Amino acid sequence: MIAIDAMGGDHAPKEIVHGSFNAALHGIPVQLFGDTQQIEPLLKELATLSRLSSWHTLPISIVHTTQVIHMGQEPTRAVVAKKDSSLVKAVQAVADGTCTAVVSAGSSGAAMVAGTFILSRVEGVLRPAIGEFIPTKKGSIFCMDLGANTDCKPEFLEQFAYMGHTYVSLLKKVTRPRIALLSNGEEPYKGSLAVKHAFALLQNSPLNFVGNLESRDLFDDHADVLVCDGFTGNVLLKGMQGTAKAITYWINEERKKSWLYSLGLLLSKGLWKNLKKKIDYSHMHGALLLGVNKPLIIAHGNSNAVSVEQSIIFAHKISQEKLVEQFNTKLIQLLPKQKEHEFVPAQKMQDEVQL
């Protein structure tokens, strides 16, 4: 059963409930955590539209919660103070074993804190991180961190590289995936202080480190894993999403200028449909929080029903395949031992780490 933070996200609970309902139509058991008075009418409406006698015929259950963690709240304080929030209760269900994975489109910072506090970090991991595959010209590149850790020490970036190596090796069956650091130049002396120190650490590691990678070269198949801090990664991701939206807008505007352009687009409808699948993030599933003991999927805050449905299908798949358990076992074996002073107790963890 997949636990759903029904109140998290820009379009919660409507789009979250709709996506969960669609996933349940595929036979995936879901448990919605949130305000029953808001959730039940939505389920009744969806059941009517789907010509079902009742939503109870589907593998859907509701756990009523009285609190919501909003996007603008400070993550650590919110998680600690709001024990009856939809996010905290959903994550707790996974920790207790009543659900196998959790999906949330709410605050990524709060999800990271809840995952760290409640699900606990994998042995040896300094900071959990958000990782996801981004489509490239010849396939995809796995990027992390995409938003969990705004500021990073060099040791965090080093561990993200090991996490990326382990995840890509497991999913893509690549023996020695190429690891790159996101920087403002290829040269070793380019980048922030943390990036330059991380470069030295990775250069002396057993990983297949190929050096720095500029964002303009991201799509050119120079690496299999891209390592960056959460601030840079999140800006990169949202910049790509904004560019995709702008390109779609420009194409539509050009189409309006001429019937010939409209005809051309109509004739190439299949091409544009396939292209949209690659660049439309609203139809993609969420990202996995790596470095915690149970599956936690962080969906985009602007997720629609399609994206939520895809995130639930993804969560169900990795739960069935026990992907997180396999990943954690391999990661523990691979991670270099850190000095004791480099570990930060989970109780003292803040959502931002100063260098």
CORNOR-V886735 format. One record per residue. N is the residue number from 1. RES is the residue in three letters. D_LAST is the distance of its C-alpha to the last C-alpha in Angstrom with 2 decimals. Layout:
n=N res=RES d_last=D_LAST
n=N res=RES d_last=D_LAST
//
This chain:
n=1 res=MET d_last=39.66
n=2 res=ILE d_last=36.64
n=3 res=ALA d_last=34.99
n=4 res=ILE d_last=34.41
n=5 res=ASP d_last=32.35
n=6 res=ALA d_last=35.21
n=7 res=MET d_last=33.72
n=8 res=GLY d_last=30.38
n=9 res=GLY d_last=30.24
n=10 res=ASP d_last=31.51
n=11 res=HIS d_last=35.04
n=12 res=ALA d_last=35.22
n=13 res=PRO d_last=37.48
n=14 res=LYS d_last=40.04
n=15 res=GLU d_last=38.35
n=16 res=ILE d_last=36.69
n=17 res=VAL d_last=40.09
n=18 res=HIS d_last=41.85
n=19 res=GLY d_last=39.59
n=20 res=SER d_last=39.99
n=21 res=PHE d_last=43.74
n=22 res=ASN d_last=43.92
n=23 res=ALA d_last=42.08
n=24 res=ALA d_last=44.54
n=25 res=LEU d_last=47.37
n=26 res=HIS d_last=46.21
n=27 res=GLY d_last=46.64
n=28 res=ILE d_last=43.00
n=29 res=PRO d_last=42.86
n=30 res=VAL d_last=40.38
n=31 res=GLN d_last=39.61
n=32 res=LEU d_last=38.56
n=33 res=PHE d_last=36.54
n=34 res=GLY d_last=37.13
n=35 res=ASP d_last=39.85
n=36 res=THR d_last=43.18
n=37 res=GLN d_last=45.03
n=38 res=GLN d_last=43.00
n=39 res=ILE d_last=42.81
n=40 res=GLU d_last=46.47
n=41 res=PRO d_last=48.09
n=42 res=LEU d_last=45.89
n=43 res=LEU d_last=46.91
n=44 res=LYS d_last=50.56
n=45 res=GLU d_last=50.45
n=46 res=LEU d_last=48.95
n=47 res=ALA d_last=51.54
n=48 res=THR d_last=54.31
n=49 res=LEU d_last=53.13
n=50 res=SER d_last=52.98
n=51 res=ARG d_last=56.47
n=52 res=LEU d_last=55.47
n=53 res=SER d_last=57.44
n=54 res=SER d_last=54.27
n=55 res=TRP d_last=50.54
n=56 res=HIS d_last=51.22
n=57 res=THR d_last=52.77
n=58 res=LEU d_last=49.32
n=59 res=PRO d_last=46.76
n=60 res=ILE d_last=44.82
n=61 res=SER d_last=44.10
n=62 res=ILE d_last=42.37
n=63 res=VAL d_last=40.39
n=64 res=HIS d_last=40.46
n=65 res=THR d_last=37.31
n=66 res=THR d_last=37.19
n=67 res=GLN d_last=33.61
n=68 res=VAL d_last=31.36
n=69 res=ILE d_last=27.59
n=70 res=HIS d_last=27.35
n=71 res=MET d_last=24.82
n=72 res=GLY d_last=23.85
n=73 res=GLN d_last=23.08
n=74 res=GLU d_last=19.75
n=75 res=PRO d_last=19.55
n=76 res=THR d_last=18.92
n=77 res=ARG d_last=21.50
n=78 res=ALA d_last=23.91
n=79 res=VAL d_last=24.00
n=80 res=VAL d_last=24.55
n=81 res=ALA d_last=27.12
n=82 res=LYS d_last=29.01
n=83 res=LYS d_last=30.41
n=84 res=ASP d_last=33.35
n=85 res=SER d_last=31.48
n=86 res=SER d_last=32.51
n=87 res=LEU d_last=29.07
n=88 res=VAL d_last=28.73
n=89 res=LYS d_last=32.38
n=90 res=ALA d_last=32.21
n=91 res=VAL d_last=29.29
n=92 res=GLN d_last=31.10
n=93 res=ALA d_last=34.22
n=94 res=VAL d_last=32.53
n=95 res=ALA d_last=31.18
n=96 res=ASP d_last=34.77
n=97 res=GLY d_last=36.30
n=98 res=THR d_last=38.50
n=99 res=CYS d_last=36.66
n=100 res=THR d_last=35.24
n=101 res=ALA d_last=32.44
n=102 res=VAL d_last=30.96
n=103 res=VAL d_last=30.62
n=104 res=SER d_last=28.85
n=105 res=ALA d_last=28.56
n=106 res=GLY d_last=26.87
n=107 res=SER d_last=23.30
n=108 res=SER d_last=21.09
n=109 res=GLY d_last=18.34
n=110 res=ALA d_last=21.10
n=111 res=ALA d_last=22.50
n=112 res=MET d_last=19.28
n=113 res=VAL d_last=19.07
n=114 res=ALA d_last=22.83
n=115 res=GLY d_last=22.75
n=116 res=THR d_last=20.21
n=117 res=PHE d_last=22.04
n=118 res=ILE d_last=25.55
n=119 res=LEU d_last=25.73
n=120 res=SER d_last=23.19
n=121 res=ARG d_last=20.87
n=122 res=VAL d_last=22.57
n=123 res=GLU d_last=22.65
n=124 res=GLY d_last=19.72
n=125 res=VAL d_last=17.59
n=126 res=LEU d_last=13.99
n=127 res=ARG d_last=13.80
n=128 res=PRO d_last=16.94
n=129 res=ALA d_last=16.99
n=130 res=ILE d_last=19.66
n=131 res=GLY d_last=21.75
n=132 res=GLU d_last=24.90
n=133 res=PHE d_last=27.41
n=134 res=ILE d_last=27.90
n=135 res=PRO d_last=31.38
n=136 res=THR d_last=31.88
n=137 res=LYS d_last=35.07
n=138 res=LYS d_last=36.04
n=139 res=GLY d_last=34.42
n=140 res=SER d_last=30.85
n=141 res=ILE d_last=27.26
n=142 res=PHE d_last=24.92
n=143 res=CYS d_last=21.59
n=144 res=MET d_last=18.49
n=145 res=ASP d_last=16.28
n=146 res=LEU d_last=18.34
n=147 res=GLY d_last=16.72
n=148 res=ALA d_last=15.60
n=149 res=ASN d_last=11.79
n=150 res=THR d_last=10.73
n=151 res=ASP d_last=7.03
n=152 res=CYS d_last=6.63
n=153 res=LYS d_last=5.73
n=154 res=PRO d_last=8.82
n=155 res=GLU d_last=10.77
n=156 res=PHE d_last=10.79
n=157 res=LEU d_last=12.20
n=158 res=GLU d_last=14.55
n=159 res=GLN d_last=15.82
n=160 res=PHE d_last=16.40
n=161 res=ALA d_last=18.59
n=162 res=TYR d_last=20.53
n=163 res=MET d_last=21.00
n=164 res=GLY d_last=22.27
n=165 res=HIS d_last=24.49
n=166 res=THR d_last=25.97
n=167 res=TYR d_last=26.61
n=168 res=VAL d_last=28.24
n=169 res=SER d_last=30.23
n=170 res=LEU d_last=31.52
n=171 res=LEU d_last=32.42
n=172 res=LYS d_last=33.46
n=173 res=LYS d_last=34.87
n=174 res=VAL d_last=33.12
n=175 res=THR d_last=33.01
n=176 res=ARG d_last=30.26
n=177 res=PRO d_last=28.40
n=178 res=ARG d_last=26.78
n=179 res=ILE d_last=22.97
n=180 res=ALA d_last=21.27
n=181 res=LEU d_last=17.85
n=182 res=LEU d_last=17.89
n=183 res=SER d_last=17.43
n=184 res=ASN d_last=19.31
n=185 res=GLY d_last=21.55
n=186 res=GLU d_last=23.03
n=187 res=GLU d_last=22.39
n=188 res=PRO d_last=19.85
n=189 res=TYR d_last=18.51
n=190 res=LYS d_last=17.81
n=191 res=GLY d_last=14.66
n=192 res=SER d_last=11.09
n=193 res=LEU d_last=9.25
n=194 res=ALA d_last=7.94
n=195 res=VAL d_last=11.60
n=196 res=LYS d_last=13.18
n=197 res=HIS d_last=11.76
n=198 res=ALA d_last=12.72
n=199 res=PHE d_last=16.01
n=200 res=ALA d_last=16.78
n=201 res=LEU d_last=16.22
n=202 res=LEU d_last=18.43
n=203 res=GLN d_last=20.92
n=204 res=ASN d_last=21.65
n=205 res=SER d_last=21.90
n=206 res=PRO d_last=25.29
n=207 res=LEU d_last=24.37
n=208 res=ASN d_last=26.20
n=209 res=PHE d_last=23.36
n=210 res=VAL d_last=24.87
n=211 res=GLY d_last=22.06
n=212 res=ASN d_last=20.51
n=213 res=LEU d_last=22.28
n=214 res=GLU d_last=22.71
n=215 res=SER d_last=23.27
n=216 res=ARG d_last=26.90
n=217 res=ASP d_last=27.64
n=218 res=LEU d_last=26.36
n=219 res=PHE d_last=29.97
n=220 res=ASP d_last=31.56
n=221 res=ASP d_last=31.26
n=222 res=HIS d_last=28.99
n=223 res=ALA d_last=26.93
n=224 res=ASP d_last=27.25
n=225 res=VAL d_last=23.59
n=226 res=LEU d_last=20.87
n=227 res=VAL d_last=17.20
n=228 res=CYS d_last=14.54
n=229 res=ASP d_last=11.77
n=230 res=GLY d_last=13.60
n=231 res=PHE d_last=13.49
n=232 res=THR d_last=15.00
n=233 res=GLY d_last=17.28
n=234 res=ASN d_last=18.62
n=235 res=VAL d_last=19.37
n=236 res=LEU d_last=21.05
n=237 res=LEU d_last=23.08
n=238 res=LYS d_last=24.26
n=239 res=GLY d_last=25.09
n=240 res=MET d_last=27.28
n=241 res=GLN d_last=28.89
n=242 res=GLY d_last=29.65
n=243 res=THR d_last=31.14
n=244 res=ALA d_last=33.32
n=245 res=LYS d_last=34.61
n=246 res=ALA d_last=35.34
n=247 res=ILE d_last=37.27
n=248 res=THR d_last=39.33
n=249 res=TYR d_last=40.08
n=250 res=TRP d_last=41.16
n=251 res=ILE d_last=43.42
n=252 res=ASN d_last=45.08
n=253 res=GLU d_last=45.63
n=254 res=GLU d_last=47.28
n=255 res=ARG d_last=49.41
n=256 res=LYS d_last=50.87
n=257 res=LYS d_last=52.12
n=258 res=SER d_last=54.65
n=259 res=TRP d_last=56.64
n=260 res=LEU d_last=56.33
n=261 res=TYR d_last=52.53
n=262 res=SER d_last=52.97
n=263 res=LEU d_last=55.44
n=264 res=GLY d_last=53.14
n=265 res=LEU d_last=50.31
n=266 res=LEU d_last=52.83
n=267 res=LEU d_last=54.07
n=268 res=SER d_last=50.54
n=269 res=LYS d_last=49.63
n=270 res=GLY d_last=48.80
n=271 res=LEU d_last=46.42
n=272 res=TRP d_last=44.47
n=273 res=LYS d_last=44.45
n=274 res=ASN d_last=42.81
n=275 res=LEU d_last=40.30
n=276 res=LYS d_last=39.40
n=277 res=LYS d_last=38.62
n=278 res=LYS d_last=35.90
n=279 res=ILE d_last=34.27
n=280 res=ASP d_last=34.96
n=281 res=TYR d_last=31.89
n=282 res=SER d_last=33.91
n=283 res=HIS d_last=36.01
n=284 res=MET d_last=33.22
n=285 res=HIS d_last=32.01
n=286 res=GLY d_last=28.60
n=287 res=ALA d_last=25.67
n=288 res=LEU d_last=25.22
n=289 res=LEU d_last=22.21
n=290 res=LEU d_last=21.71
n=291 res=GLY d_last=20.59
n=292 res=VAL d_last=22.73
n=293 res=ASN d_last=26.25
n=294 res=LYS d_last=28.35
n=295 res=PRO d_last=28.64
n=296 res=LEU d_last=26.83
n=297 res=ILE d_last=27.45
n=298 res=ILE d_last=25.50
n=299 res=ALA d_last=27.91
n=300 res=HIS d_last=27.37
n=301 res=GLY d_last=27.63
n=302 res=ASN d_last=30.61
n=303 res=SER d_last=32.37
n=304 res=ASN d_last=36.15
n=305 res=ALA d_last=38.66
n=306 res=VAL d_last=38.70
n=307 res=SER d_last=34.94
n=308 res=VAL d_last=35.04
n=309 res=GLU d_last=38.04
n=310 res=GLN d_last=36.36
n=311 res=SER d_last=33.29
n=312 res=ILE d_last=35.73
n=313 res=ILE d_last=37.69
n=314 res=PHE d_last=34.53
n=315 res=ALA d_last=33.55
n=316 res=HIS d_last=37.14
n=317 res=LYS d_last=37.19
n=318 res=ILE d_last=34.13
n=319 res=SER d_last=35.43
n=320 res=GLN d_last=38.84
n=321 res=GLU d_last=37.49
n=322 res=LYS d_last=35.04
n=323 res=LEU d_last=32.42
n=324 res=VAL d_last=29.40
n=325 res=GLU d_last=31.09
n=326 res=GLN d_last=31.78
n=327 res=PHE d_last=28.24
n=328 res=ASN d_last=26.75
n=329 res=THR d_last=29.32
n=330 res=LYS d_last=28.61
n=331 res=LEU d_last=24.81
n=332 res=ILE d_last=25.11
n=333 res=GLN d_last=27.39
n=334 res=LEU d_last=25.18
n=335 res=LEU d_last=21.62
n=336 res=PRO d_last=20.86
n=337 res=LYS d_last=20.59
n=338 res=GLN d_last=17.17
n=339 res=LYS d_last=17.00
n=340 res=GLU d_last=17.56
n=341 res=HIS d_last=14.49
n=342 res=GLU d_last=12.30
n=343 res=PHE d_last=14.13
n=344 res=VAL d_last=13.18
n=345 res=PRO d_last=16.57
n=346 res=ALA d_last=17.56
n=347 res=GLN d_last=18.86
n=348 res=LYS d_last=15.55
n=349 res=MET d_last=13.84
n=350 res=GLN d_last=12.81
n=351 res=ASP d_last=13.14
n=352 res=GLU d_last=9.74
n=353 res=VAL d_last=6.53
n=354 res=GLN d_last=3.78
n=355 res=LEU d_last=0.00
//
